[in-house]
Amino acid sequence: MGLTREFKLTTTFIVALAISSIIVEAKPFPGFSHTLSVKLDARSNAPASGAPRVSVAPGGGAIFPITNYGAKSDGKSDSTMSFQKAWRDACHSNGPAKVLVPAGTFKTGEVIFTGPCTAAPITFEIQGTMLGTEDLSMYSQNQWITIEHVNNVIVTGPGTLDGLGASAWKHKDDSFGGGVKLPVSLVFFKSNNSVAQNFKTVNSKGFHIKVLESDNVIVQNVTIIAPGDSPNTDGVHISRSQNVTVADSKIGTGDDCVSIGAGNTNITVIRVECGPGHGLSVGSLGKWKDETDLRGVTITNCTLTNTENGARIKSYRQSPSLSASGIVFDDIVMNGVFNPIIIDQNYASSHLKQGSNVKLSDIHFRNIRGVSLSKVAVTLNCSSAFPCQGVELVDINLSCARTSDGVAVRSACQNVKPTFSGKMNPASCLA
């Protein structure tokens, strides 16, 4: 009898061990320093109850598909929470991780990807199409997709962000913020060492891409599209950041293709095709009272087609006191641009009589060529309060589209004494 009882106890213990071994923790794979915090059912390799499926990318790394969190690819259902949950699990995993938007059309409201995260790098891969809901009340921060306080993030395609902006543009913000501030499609906020690449963004409600208070960010190989009459749909806007590069991209919008605001240091724009739009702009500067100095902007090897402006620097009248220096526009082609080269330090309402308090210095326009739609191809309209200093023009060759009518291009200067060298067409405004 004793032996039988002992045998039963032993058998029960063995069975208990077998049952407990069914639920195991995922083993680490190459590229991961720790185990994933996801429990798998050993019999089916499916997620244990309440845990989403996580797959493993070739070479290591966890993949978190939004469809495994309930997202529906019908273009109608609200998948906002599915995106948030997939990000949460990816963020808190270890090693490389990917939030995957597969083929299909997914509609969301405001999506905030926040950190800090234990995973690195984190890839947000858009294979399908994301639609931003038309309901403006769904954007509490006036942003659609926000990546904040997370470093080493890669946003990549080949999919599309469609802001569905047409229904919102009638509510646009005016020049001084009196209207509705429309949401930006993609924002990097305090997100260092990050990349946005190889995707398309169309019809944003507000700006398409914004880089804010970030360091070492690359935007490359992106296509940005909005109608030429869509308001405030800047392609890429950069503010209070450093070491940011915009490269090898095609941008056509209703506002600036690239706008570089105050507080930036070491910004590069290279090999960008711009048009339609308002051009490649440094500014507007001096719109807000808390703006800080800008230093080091290089815009080179770009082409502008049918844009309102080309190489532009603009600042507001009656602005706070700040400086902007070390600005270079080099190797730029103008294909039918209304204002190919322009400094406008009297931007905004004409009733503001005081000139801008932005101190512009060390400004260079080099090797700029093509066709102007205006007879005034070079406009240097500097502030009476702080005349521009150190403005240089080298090898400028701009013809007027109306030359058959006997119209010749010319320059116009105010509160500036620029230097000129090399080929100059139009002639120096000091001649």
C-alpha positions in Angstrom: 0.0 0.0 0.0 2.8 2.4 0.9 4.6 1.6 -2.3 1.5 2.3 -4.3 1.0 5.7 -2.6 4.7 6.6 -3.3 4.4 5.5 -6.9 1.3 7.7 -7.3 3.1 10.7 -5.8 6.1 10.2 -8.0 3.9 9.9 -11.1 2.0 13.1 -10.1 5.3 15.0 -9.7 6.5 13.9 -13.2 3.3 14.9 -14.8 3.4 18.3 -13.1 6.9 18.8 -14.5 5.7 17.9 -18.0 2.8 20.3 -17.8 4.9 23.1 -16.5 7.4 22.7 -19.3 4.7 23.3 -21.9 4.8 27.0 -21.3 8.3 28.2 -22.0 10.0 31.5 -22.5 11.2 32.3 -26.0 14.9 31.6 -26.5 17.3 34.4 -27.5 18.3 34.5 -31.1 21.2 36.3 -32.9 21.1 40.1 -32.3 19.3 39.8 -29.0 21.1 40.1 -25.6 18.1 38.8 -23.6 15.1 36.6 -23.9 11.9 38.1 -25.3 9.2 38.8 -22.7 6.7 36.7 -24.8 5.5 33.2 -23.7 4.8 30.6 -26.4 2.8 27.5 -26.4 5.3 24.7 -27.1 2.8 22.5 -28.7 1.6 24.9 -31.4 4.2 27.6 -31.4 1.3 30.0 -31.0 1.0 32.8 -28.5 -0.1 31.9 -25.0 -3.4 33.3 -23.9 -3.4 37.1 -24.1 0.0 37.4 -25.8 0.3 38.5 -29.4 2.4 36.5 -31.9 6.0 37.7 -32.4 8.0 36.4 -35.4 11.7 36.5 -35.9 13.3 38.3 -38.8 16.2 36.6 -40.8 19.4 37.3 -39.0 17.6 38.2 -35.7 15.1 40.7 -34.5 11.5 40.6 -33.4 8.7 41.5 -35.7 5.4 42.9 -34.3 2.8 43.0 -37.1 -0.1 45.3 -36.4 -2.6 42.8 -37.7 -1.7 40.5 -34.8 -3.1 43.2 -32.6 -6.4 43.5 -34.3 -5.7 46.0 -37.1 -8.0 45.6 -40.1 -6.9 46.4 -43.6 -10.3 47.5 -44.9 -9.4 51.3 -44.9 -12.4 52.0 -42.7 -11.9 50.4 -39.2 -10.1 52.5 -36.6 -6.8 50.7 -36.0 -5.2 53.3 -33.7 -5.0 51.1 -30.7 -3.5 48.2 -32.7 -0.6 50.5 -33.7 -0.1 51.6 -30.1 -0.1 48.1 -28.7 2.3 46.8 -31.3 4.7 49.7 -30.6 4.4 49.2 -26.8 5.6 45.6 -27.1 8.3 46.4 -29.6 9.6 49.2 -27.5 9.8 47.1 -24.4 11.5 44.1 -26.1 15.3 43.8 -26.2 17.6 44.1 -29.2 16.3 45.0 -32.7 12.6 45.2 -33.2 10.2 46.0 -36.0 6.6 47.3 -36.0 5.2 46.0 -39.3 2.4 47.6 -41.4 1.7 44.8 -43.9 0.1 45.2 -47.3 -3.4 46.7 -47.1 -5.0 50.0 -46.1 -5.2 50.9 -42.4 -7.0 53.9 -41.0 -5.9 55.6 -37.7 -6.3 58.7 -35.6 -3.4 60.1 -33.7 -0.6 57.6 -33.1 2.1 58.4 -30.5 5.2 56.2 -30.4 6.9 57.2 -27.2 9.9 56.1 -25.3 12.4 55.6 -23.9 12.7 52.0 -25.2 14.8 49.1 -24.4 14.8 47.8 -28.0 17.3 49.3 -30.4 17.1 49.9 -33.3 13.3 50.0 -33.8 12.0 49.9 -37.4 8.6 51.1 -38.3 8.1 49.5 -41.7 5.1 50.6 -43.8 4.5 48.1 -46.6 0.8 49.1 -47.2 -1.1 52.4 -46.8 -1.9 54.3 -43.7 -4.9 56.7 -43.8 -5.3 59.6 -41.3 -8.8 60.0 -40.1 -10.7 63.1 -41.3 -12.0 63.8 -37.8 -9.8 66.6 -36.5 -10.9 66.0 -32.9 -8.8 62.8 -33.0 -5.5 64.8 -33.1 -5.1 66.2 -29.6 -1.4 67.2 -30.3 -2.0 68.4 -33.9 0.1 65.5 -35.0 -0.7 62.2 -36.7 2.2 59.9 -36.2 4.7 61.1 -33.6 8.0 59.5 -32.6 9.1 61.1 -29.3 11.9 60.5 -26.8 13.1 57.5 -28.8 16.5 57.1 -30.3 17.6 54.9 -33.2 14.3 54.7 -35.0 14.0 53.8 -38.7 10.8 54.7 -40.5 10.8 53.0 -43.9 8.6 51.9 -46.8 7.9 51.2 -49.5 4.3 52.1 -48.4 2.4 55.4 -48.2 1.2 57.8 -45.5 -2.0 59.4 -46.8 -3.1 62.3 -44.6 -6.5 62.7 -46.4 -5.9 66.5 -46.1 -8.3 67.8 -48.6 -11.2 67.8 -46.2 -9.1 69.8 -43.6 -7.4 72.5 -45.7 -10.4 74.8 -45.4 -9.7 75.0 -41.7 -6.1 76.1 -42.2 -4.1 78.2 -39.7 -3.4 81.7 -40.9 -0.1 83.5 -40.7 -0.3 84.3 -37.0 -2.0 81.2 -35.7 -5.6 82.5 -35.6 -7.0 79.5 -37.5 -7.0 75.8 -36.8 -3.5 74.2 -36.6 -3.7 71.2 -38.8 -1.9 68.0 -37.8 1.6 67.1 -39.2 1.7 63.6 -40.8 5.1 62.4 -39.3 7.0 64.1 -36.4 10.4 63.2 -34.9 10.5 64.9 -31.5 13.6 64.5 -29.4 14.5 61.4 -31.5 18.2 61.2 -32.2 20.2 59.0 -34.6 17.0 58.3 -36.6 16.1 57.8 -40.3 13.0 58.4 -42.5 13.4 56.7 -45.9 11.9 55.0 -48.9 8.2 55.8 -48.5 5.7 58.2 -49.9 3.6 60.8 -48.0 0.7 62.4 -49.7 -1.9 65.1 -48.9 -0.9 65.8 -45.4 -3.3 68.0 -43.4 -0.5 70.2 -42.2 3.3 69.6 -42.7 4.3 66.3 -44.1 7.4 65.6 -42.0 8.7 67.6 -39.1 12.0 67.2 -37.2 11.9 69.0 -33.9 14.6 69.1 -31.1 16.5 66.2 -32.6 20.1 65.4 -33.4 21.5 63.4 -36.3 18.4 62.7 -38.4 18.3 61.7 -42.1 15.4 62.1 -44.4 16.2 60.4 -47.7 14.6 58.8 -50.7 11.1 60.0 -49.8 8.4 61.2 -52.2 6.1 64.0 -50.9 3.1 65.1 -52.8 0.3 67.6 -52.3 -1.6 69.9 -54.7 0.1 73.2 -55.4 -2.8 75.1 -53.8 -2.9 73.1 -50.6 -2.1 75.4 -47.6 0.8 74.9 -45.1 1.7 71.5 -46.5 5.5 71.9 -46.2 7.4 68.9 -47.3 10.1 68.7 -44.6 10.2 71.3 -41.7 13.2 71.4 -39.4 13.3 73.3 -36.1 15.6 73.5 -33.1 17.6 70.6 -34.3 21.2 69.8 -35.4 23.0 67.6 -37.9 19.9 67.0 -40.0 20.1 65.9 -43.7 17.4 65.9 -46.4 18.6 64.0 -49.4 17.7 62.4 -52.7 14.0 63.2 -52.5 11.1 64.5 -54.7 8.9 67.1 -53.0 5.9 68.9 -54.5 3.5 70.7 -52.2 1.4 73.9 -51.7 4.1 75.4 -49.4 7.9 75.1 -48.9 9.5 71.9 -50.2 11.9 72.2 -47.3 11.6 74.8 -44.5 14.4 75.4 -42.0 13.4 77.3 -39.0 15.2 79.0 -36.1 17.4 77.2 -33.6 19.0 74.8 -36.1 22.7 74.0 -36.5 24.4 72.1 -39.4 21.5 71.4 -41.8 22.1 69.9 -45.2 19.7 69.7 -48.1 21.1 67.8 -51.1 19.8 66.4 -54.4 16.2 67.4 -53.8 13.7 67.9 -56.7 11.2 70.6 -55.7 8.0 71.6 -57.4 5.3 72.7 -57.2 5.7 74.7 -54.0 7.2 77.8 -52.4 10.8 76.6 -52.8 13.7 75.8 -50.5 13.4 78.2 -47.6 15.4 79.3 -44.6 12.6 80.6 -42.4 10.3 82.0 -41.6 12.5 83.4 -38.8 11.4 85.6 -36.0 7.7 84.6 -35.9 7.8 83.5 -32.2 9.4 85.3 -29.3 11.3 82.3 -27.9 13.3 81.6 -31.1 17.1 81.0 -31.0 19.9 81.5 -33.4 20.4 79.5 -36.6 23.9 78.6 -37.9 25.1 76.4 -40.7 22.8 75.6 -43.6 23.9 74.1 -46.9 21.5 73.6 -49.7 23.2 72.1 -52.8 22.7 70.3 -56.1 18.9 70.8 -56.1 16.4 71.5 -58.9 13.3 73.6 -58.7 10.5 73.5 -61.2 7.5 75.8 -61.4 7.9 77.1 -57.9 6.9 80.5 -56.4 10.4 80.9 -54.9 13.8 79.3 -55.4 16.6 79.9 -52.9 14.8 81.9 -50.2 15.6 83.4 -46.8 12.6 85.0 -45.0 12.1 86.7 -41.6 9.2 88.5 -40.0 8.9 92.2 -39.3 9.1 93.2 -35.7 10.7 89.9 -34.8 12.6 89.1 -31.6 16.4 89.7 -31.8 18.3 86.7 -33.2 20.9 85.8 -35.8 21.1 83.5 -38.8 24.5 82.9 -40.4 26.5 80.5 -42.5 23.9 79.9 -45.1 24.9 78.5 -48.5 22.8 77.9 -51.6 25.0 76.2 -54.2 24.6 74.4 -57.6 20.8 75.1 -57.9 18.8 74.8 -61.2 15.7 77.0 -61.6 13.2 75.7 -64.2 10.6 78.5 -64.4 10.8 80.0 -60.9 9.1 83.3 -60.1 11.6 84.5 -57.5 14.8 82.5 -58.1 17.0 84.2 -55.4 15.3 86.1 -52.6 16.0 87.5 -49.2 12.8 88.9 -47.7 13.3 90.5 -44.3 10.0 92.3 -44.4 7.8 89.2 -44.5 4.2 89.3 -43.3 1.7 92.1 -42.9 2.6 95.4 -44.6 1.2 97.4 -41.7 4.1 96.4 -39.6 6.6 99.2 -40.4 9.6 98.1 -38.3 12.1 95.9 -40.2 13.1 92.5 -39.0 15.4 92.1 -36.0 17.0 89.0 -37.4 20.7 89.6 -38.1 21.6 87.9 -41.4 25.3 87.4 -42.1 27.7 85.1 -44.0 25.2 84.4 -46.8 26.3 82.8 -50.1 24.4 82.2 -53.4 26.7 80.2 -55.8 26.3 78.6 -59.2 22.6 79.3 -59.6 21.2 79.0 -63.1 18.1 78.6 -65.2 14.9 80.5 -66.1 13.1 83.1 -64.1 9.4 83.8 -64.5 9.9 87.4 -63.2 12.1 90.1 -64.6 13.5 90.6 -61.1 15.4 87.4 -60.7 17.5 88.5 -57.7 15.8 90.3 -54.8 17.8 91.2 -51.7 15.3 92.9 -49.4 17.1 93.3 -46.1 16.0 94.9 -42.9 16.5 98.6 -42.2 17.0 97.7 -38.5 19.8 95.2 -39.2 21.1 95.4 -42.8 22.4 92.0 -44.2 26.2 91.5 -43.8 28.5 89.3 -45.8 26.2 88.5 -48.7 28.0 87.0 -51.7 26.8 86.1 -55.2 29.0 84.0 -57.4 28.3 82.7 -61.0 24.6 83.6 -61.3 23.1 82.9 -64.7 19.3 83.5 -64.9 17.4 84.4 -68.0 13.8 85.6 -68.2 11.1 83.4 -69.7 9.8 86.5 -71.4 13.0 87.4 -73.3 11.1 87.2 -76.6 9.2 90.3 -75.4 12.4 92.2 -74.9 12.3 91.7 -71.1 15.7 91.5 -69.4 16.2 90.2 -65.9 17.5 92.5 -63.2 18.5 92.6 -59.5 17.0 94.6 -56.7 18.8 95.4 -53.4 17.8 97.1 -50.2 19.8 97.6 -47.0 22.6 95.4 -48.2 26.0 95.7 -50.0 26.6 92.3 -51.6 29.8 91.2 -53.3 29.7 89.7 -56.8 32.1 87.5 -58.8 32.2 85.3 -61.8 29.3 85.4 -64.3 26.5 87.7 -63.3 23.2 87.7 -65.1 21.3 89.7 -64.0 23.9 92.4 -63.5 24.8 93.4 -60.0 22.2 95.6 -58.3 25.1 97.9 -57.4 26.1 98.5 -61.1 
